[in-house]
C-alpha cells in the first residue's frame, strides 16, 4: 500500500462505531469486540475447526436449555395425573430377577410406583410419571427441533422430511432412555434410596445426555451443510440432464416429456439451492471482513492509549516508547489496508447477495 493511502488515526477511529454512553453496555461492547477479534483470527487460521466449535457450542447450549425445561415440566406434570395414575404400576415386560438378596424386574418401558417411608403412594412414579416423562420430552423436542434447525445448523432442507427423521430419532432414543431410567428406578428403590424429586432430575440429566449424544449425529444427517446440499442437487440435475439426452436419442415423445419435466425440476431446485449457498457464503464473508477490520482498528486505538500513558509517565522508557511507536505505525498501515479491503469486499458480496436473492 502506498503512503498516500494510509489513513490518519482520526479517519481510522471514524470507521469504528462509538461505544455506548451506558457504562455497563460499554463494558459488554468492549468484551464483545475483543471476542470477535479473537474469533475472527481463529476462523482465518482454522476455518473447519472454528465451524465445528461454533456449531457444537450452539448445539450444546440449546440442548442444555431444553433439558432444564424438561426438568421443570417433569416436576409439574405428574401432579396433573394425580394419585390414581401415580399408584398404577406400569412395567413392560417386567421380567423378574433376583440379585443381592432383592427381587427386581427388568423394564424396557415403564416406571414403578414410588412410596414414602410409611409405604404410602406418592406422586412421582407409576403410569403418571411415564406419561409425564413422555409429554415433557416431546414438548422439549418441539422447541429443540426449530432452534437447532434454524439457528445451529441454519438448514434450508425439507422441514417435514427432517421432522419425520427427528421424530423417529426421538422414539429410538426413548427406547434406550427408558431401559436406563426404568431399571435405575428399580435399583434406587432396592439399594440407593434417592428421593423421587432427586431421581427425577437424575433421569432428566440421563435423558439429556443420551439425547444430546445421539441427536448430534442425527443432526449431521438431517441438517446437511447448505453448500453440500447445493453440490448434491447440481449432481442430481446433471444426472437428470443425462437421462433427458438418453430419452431424446430414443425418439420416444412420452419418455422425452417425462425426462424433460424431471430435469427442469431438478435444475430449478439446484439453481435455488446454489443461490442460497452463494448468499450464505457472501454473508459470512461480510461478517468476517467486518470483524477482521474492526480488530485492526481497535489495535490502533489500544496502542495509541498505551503510548499516551508511557509519554505521561514521570520516568519515560524511551526504548519502549520507540518500540510502541513502531508497532503503532505498522498497525495504522494494517488498519488502513483492512478498511480499504473491507469496503471493497462488502461491496462485491452485497452485489452477490442481490444477484442471488
N, C-alpha and C positions, 0 to 999 in steps of 0.2 A: 504494500500500500504506500502510495506517495505521501510526502509530508503534508501536502495541501488537503488531503482527505482526512487527516487526523483532526478529531473534534476537540473542542475545549471541554474542560470539566463541566462547565455550566450546561453546555449542549448535551453532554452525556447524562448529567443528572436529570435534565428535562425529559429524557426518554424513559425514566422510571416513575411510575405512578407514586404520588406522595403518600406518606403514611397517614393513618387516621389521627385525628386530634385526641381521640379517646385513648388513654394510656394502656388499658387492657387490650384493646384491638390492635394498638401499635405493636405491643409485645408479640401478639399472635401473628401479625403480619410479618414481623422480622423473623420469627421462628419458621413460618411457612416459606418465606423466600430463601432462608438458609437451607431448608429441607429440599426445596425444588432444585437448588443449585447442586446439592449432593446427589440427588436422584438423577438429574439430567446428566451429570458427569458419569454416573454409574451406567445408565442406559446407553450412553455413547460407547462405553468400553465393553459392556456385556449385555447386548440387547436381548438375547434369548433368555438369559438368566433373569434379567430385570422383568421381562414379561411374565415369566413363571412366578416370580416372587409377588408381583402386583396381583396377578390372578389368584394366587393361593391366599394372599392376605385378605382380599375381599371375600373369598370363599369361606375362609376360617371365621372372619368377623360375622358374616350373615348366619353361618351355621350355629355359632355360639349364641347369638341373639335369639334365634329361633328355638334353641334348646332351653334358654331361660323362659321364653314364652310358653313352651310345653310344660315346664315345671310348674309355672303359676297355674295353668289350666288344670293340671293333674291334682293340684291341691284344692281345686274348687269343684270340678265336675262330679267327682264321686258323691258329694253331698246331694246333688240333684237326683241321683237314683235312690237315695235313702237306704235304710237298714234292710229293706226286703231283698234288694239285689246284692247288698254287701254280705248278707247271710246265705246267699246261694252260691255254693261252690261250683266252679267250672274248671275242669282239668282234663284235657284230652291229649293222649289216650289214657293217661292216668295209670301207667304200668307200675305196680307196687314193687319196691325193692327194700332190702334191709341192710343198713350199714352203720357201723359204730354203735350198735345197740338201739338204733332208731328205725322206725318204719316210715318210709317216704314213698313218693310216687314220681315217676318220670313224666314230665309235661312238655308238650310241644306248643299247645295253645291253652291258655287259661291262667287262673290265679286262685290260690287257696284263700280260705276265709281267715281274716285277721281277728284276734280276740285280745282283750285286756288281761291283766293278771288274775282277775276273778273269773275269767273264762267267758265273759260276755262278748258278743259280736260287736265289732266297731267298724266305722267307715274306713275304707282303705284297702279292701280286699274283695274277693269273690267276683261274681259276674259284673257287679257295678264297677269295680276297678278295671276289669278287662275292657268294658265298653268305654270308660273314661279315657283309658290309655289310647285306644284306637281313635277316638274322637280328637283328643289333644294332638296326637302326632299327625293326623290327617289335616287338621286346621293349620298346624305349623307348616306343613309342606305346601299348603295353598299360598302361604306367604313366601316361603323359601324359593319355590319354583320361579315366580316372576322376578324376585330380587336377583337370583343367580343368573337367570336368562338375560335380563335387561341391563344389569349393571356389571356383574362379574365377567360374564362371557360376551356380552353385547351381541347376542345371537340374533340373526335375522332369518333363521330357518322356519320351517312349518311349525307353528306353535302347537297344533293339535297332535301332530306326529310326535313331537318332543314330549308333550304332556302324557301321551299314551305310554311311552317308554319310561317316563318318570314314575307313573303310577305302577307299572309293572315292577320297577326297581323298588318302590316303596313297599309293595306287597312282599317281594322277595326278602327285603331287609327285615320285615316284621316277623317272618318265619325264624330267622336267626335270632332276633332280639327276644322273642317270646320263649325260645328254648333256653336262653340265658336267664332272663328275669323270672320266668315261671319257676325254674328249678332253684334259682337263688333264693326265692321266697320260701321254698320248701326247706332249704338248708338254714335259712335265717331263723325260721320257727323252731327247727330242731336243735341248732347249735349256736348261732351267733347272737340272736336276740335284739337286733336293731329295732327301734320304734318304727311303726308304719310310715310316719312322716319322713323320717330319715331314709328309710328304704325306698320311698317314693322318689326322692332326689337322686339316690344311687341309681335307680332304674333309669331315670332321665339321663344321667351322665353316661350310663352304658349305652342307652339308645342313641344319644347324640354322637358318641364316639364311633359306634359301629356304622351309623348312618353317614357320618362325615367321611369315613374311610371309603365306604362302598360308593357313595354318591359322587365322590371326587372323580372316580374312574368312569362312572356312568356319564357325568357331565362332559368329559373329554370326547365321548362318542356322540351324544345328542346335541352338544353345543360346539360344533367344529368352528375353527377359525374362519372368518369371512373370506379371507384371501384364498384359503384352501378350497372352500366351497366354490368360489369363482373359478378356480382352476379345474375342479371336478366337473362343473357344469359346462365349461368350454370343451373339455374332453368328450363329455356326453353329446354335445352338439356336433362335434366332429364325427362321432360315430353315426349320428342320425343323418348327417350330410352324406357320408359314405353309403348308407342304406338307400338314400334317395338316388344317388348316382347309379347304384346297382339296379334299382327299380326302373330307372329311365332306360337302362340298357335292355331290359326285358320288353319294353313297349307296352306293358300292361297298365292301362289307364287307371284302374282301381288301385293297383299297388302304388303307382306314382302319386296318386291323390293322397293316399294314406301316409306314404313316406314323406311327402311334402308338408303335410299338416304336422307330423311329428317333428320334422326338422325345424319348421317355423316356430313351434312352441319351444323346442329346446334352445334355439338361437335366441329367442326373446328372453327366456329365463337366464341364459348365460350372460347376455348383454346387461340385464338388470343387475345381476349379482356382481358383474365386473364394475359397473358404475358405482355400486355401493362400496366395493373394495377400494376403488380409486378415491372415493370421498373419505373413507375411514383413514386411508393412508395419508392423504393430504391434511386432514385434521390433526393427525398425530405428528406430522412434520411441523405444522404450525405451532403446536403446543411445545414441542421440543426446542425449536429455534427461539421461541419467546423466553422459555426458561433459561436457555443457554446464554442468551444476550443479557438477560436480567442479572444472571450470576456475575458476568463480567463487569456490568455497571456497578453492582454492589461492591465488587472488589476494588474498583477505583475509589469509591466513596470511603470505604474502610481504610484503605492505605493512606488517603489524604488525612483522615481523622487521626490515624496513628502518627503521621508525620507532624501534624499540628501539635500533638501532645509532646513529642520529642523536642520540638523547637521551643515550646513553652517551659520546658524543664530548666531548673536553675543551673544544673550541670549538664551541658549538652554533650551527647556522644556523637561526635562528628562522623565517625566511621559508620555507625548505624544509620544516621540521618542520610548519608550519601547512598547507602545500600537501599534504603526505603525509597529514596527519590528515583533511583534506577528502576526499582520494581514498579513504582507508580507510573513512570513513563511507559514502560512495557505494557502495563495494564491499560493505560489510556489508548495505546495503539490497538491492543486486542479488543477493547470495548468498542472503539470506533469501527473497526472491521466487522465486529459481530452485529452492530446496529445496522450497518450498511447491508450486510448479508441477510439479516432478519427481514428488513423491509422488502428486499428482492424476493426472498423465499416465500414470504407471506403473500406477496402479490401473485407469484406464479401458482401457488397452491390454492389461493382463493379462486383463481381462474379455473383450475382443475375441478374444484368443488362446484362452481357454477356450471361448467360443461357437463358434469356428471349428475346433476340434480334433475 
